[in-house]
Amino acid sequence: MTKVYRSKVDTRIGIILVGIPIALVFIVWKLIHAPIPGRWLIAVPVLLLGVCLPISIFVSTTYRITDKSLRIRCGFFKWEIPLQDISKVESTNDPFSSPALSLDRIRIEYGQAKSVLISPVNKGEFLHDLRELGVPPA
């Protein structure tokens, strides 16, 4: 079994992830046309980090359940958690930074005191699929 879940996106987080790149493109456009020495040395990294990173996070945040692991992808970041290492799964609204684009989250505890917060679109189906593979609920 392999099933992929996209991240649920809260309106505020979506606005931020789309708004920041739009604002930065405008700012960089103004910077490029300003008479500032070395403006390209500033413009290129700002565009790469400020535009590419938020867009990649918005587009690529997914959670893939296989028979053996949970694979989390968020932008350029990836986690692979073996299912047998998961000790607890519970719902939360924890606002800490995580590969989740919504505050309607699931905390997954695994390994030696490690945890990750995710926000699959269909939370109930995601939890059901984990339980079907033997992952303990909260």
N, C-alpha and C positions, 0 to 999 in steps of 0.2 A: 504494500500500500504506500502510495506517495500522494499527499494532498497538500496543496499550497493555499495559504490564506493571505490575503492582502491586509494591510493595517487599516483599521478604522481611522478616519481623519476628523478631528474636531474642527469646527469652523475657525476658531481663533488660531489654532496651530496651522491650518491650511492657509489662512490669510498671511501669517508670518512667513511661511515657507515660499509663498508666491510673491508676497509684497517686498521682501528683502531683495531678491534678485532684480525685480523691476526698478526699485529705488536705486540700487547700485549701478544698473545699466545707465540710468539717467545721470548719476553722479560721475561715473567714468566718462560718459560722453562729454560732459562739461570739462572734466579734467583734461581730456585729450585735446580739446580745443583751447585750453588755457596756455598762456606763454610761460610755462613752468619747466625748467630744465629737469630732465630725467622723468618726465611724466609717465612714460611708457613703463618704467621700472616700478611704478606704483600701480598703474592701471591694470597690467596683466595679472599680477597676483591677486588683486582685489577681485577681478572678474573670475578668475579660476576658483578662488575660495568662496567668494561671496555669492556667486551665481551657480557654479557647477555643484558645489556641495549641497546647498538646500534643494536644488532640483533633483539631484540623485537620491537624496533621502526621501523626498516626496514620491518619486516614481518607483523606487526599488525596495521599499520596506515590506518584506514578506516573511512569512513563517511557514516552513516546509516540514511536515511530519512524514517520516519514513518509518519502516518497521523497526529501525534501530536507533534513530536519533531525531532530535528537533534541530532544524537548521534555521538560523535567524540571519536575515540580511537587511542592512540599513545603510544605504549609500555605499561607501567603500569598506564598511565594517561587516564582519561575519563572525558568527558563533556557531559551533556545533556541539550540542549537548546530548550525550548518549542517554536514551530513555531510562536505562537502569540507574543512572546517576541522579535522576529527579526524585527528590524526597517529599516535596510538598508543592501543591498548586492551589492558589487562592485568588479570589477577586480583590481588587484594591483600586483606590483612586490616588495613589501615591504620585506626587508631582515630580519626583526626582528624574533626572536625565536618564533616558533609556531609548531602546529602539522601538518606540511606540508613538504614534501620532495622535493619540487620543488619551484622555485621562480615565477612560473606562478600560482599566487594565487588568492583567493577570500577572501575579508574581509567581515566578517559577524558581524554587529553591533547589539547588543541585550541588553535588560535590561537597567540598569542605567549606561550609558557610558562604557559598556563592549564591547570588540570585540575579535575575534579570526580569525586567518588566516589559510586557508586550501587550498589544491591543488588536487582536484579530477582529475583522468585521463581524463574523458570526461567532461570537464568543461561546455560545451554548454548544454549537456543533464542534468547535475546536476542543472544548473540554470533554465532550462525549468521545471524540476520536482518541484523545489521550487516555481516557479511562478504558477504552476498548483494547488499547495496547498495554494495559497493566500499570499505568502511571497512577499513583495514589492521589485522591482528591484532598482538599484542605481538611 
